[in-house]
Amino acid sequence: MNIKERYHRKANSVGSFVLIYLMLGTVVIVSLLTIGLNPTLVISVVSAPIWIGIIFTAQAINKKVTKE
């Protein structure tokens, strides 16, 4: 496999991870705001475990989608 193919594969993987992460994050933010949670708490350190969970979920989905 040459450098161009490896670069393309890695760029595809990173790009799909970013898109999945942004979609999951948007869904979580909108759902938490819909149930009436304070917007400051949704983005702050209090919600850090939720964001860590989103990162792990996005990574798992990305691995299944890109079949690494």
N, C-alpha and C positions, 0 to 999 in steps of 0.2 A: 504494500500500500504506500503510495507516494505522499508527499507532504500536503499537497492540495486536497487529496481525499480525506486525510486525517483532520485537516483544518475545517473542511466542510462538515464532517461528522461532529466535531466538537462545537462548532458554531450552531449547528442544528440543535444539539442537545442543550446548550446554554439558552438559546432563543426560546425553545419550547418550555424550559423550566421557568423562565421569566414570565412568559404568557400565562402559564398555569398558576404561578404564584400570584400574579396580579388579579387573575379571575377569582381565585379562592379568597384572597384578601378583600376584594370588593364585596363578595358575597357575605363574608363575616362582618365587615363594617356595616353594611346595609341591614343585615339581620339584627345585629346588636342595637343599632339605632332605632330600628322598627319596634323592638320590644321595650324601648324607652330607657336604655342605659345612657348614662351621661357621656357625651361625646369626648370629653377630656379623658375619661377613664378608658374609653375604647382604644385610644391611640397611645396611652401612657404606659408606664412601666408595670402598672397593675395587670395589664393584659399580656404581659410578656410570655407566660406559658401558652397562651392561645396562639401567639405569633410563632413560637417555636414549633408548636404542633402543626401549624400551617406549612412551615418550611419542610418538615419531615413528610407531611402528606403530599406536598407538591413534588418532592424528590421521588417518592414512591410512584406517584402517577407518571412522572417523567420517565422513569426507568421502564415502566410498562409500555409507554407510548413509543419511546425511541428504541426499545429492545437492546439496551447496552449489554 
